[in-house]
Amino acid sequence: ERILGLEAQVANTSSSSSGLLEQLQRDVERLGSELEQERRDSQALRDVQLDLENKVLELEVQVEEAALNKSSDEDDAAEQEGRAEAIEAKLMLAQAALEEAQSRVQPLESRLQQFESTLSEERAQYEERMETKRQAMET
């Protein structure tokens, strides 16, 4: 009886071990599937991370290019400002020279007007004398 009881226990243990083994196999398969899904998710996250890193690098390059362009634009602006200042200085010198010339021309114009006025008076007197002489010769 005791042997039969032990044999029954062995059979029960074998049966429950077999059930446990099947359960462990199912758990291993499920965990394997979950592990594979985790690997795919991890790879997808790495791909997203690489894409983001590439975009950050592209943006950094764009920022550097913009900084270089800004620097170049600032250099161009400074150069143009320098040219504008040089032109402005030349303009001021030209205006000063013009004012100086005008200050010299005004007395000359005044003298010219006096000369023309005198010349006109003398011409009128000359013409009168000539007319008087012509009339005297006719008579």
Order of alpha helices (4+ residues) and beta strands (2+ residues): alpha
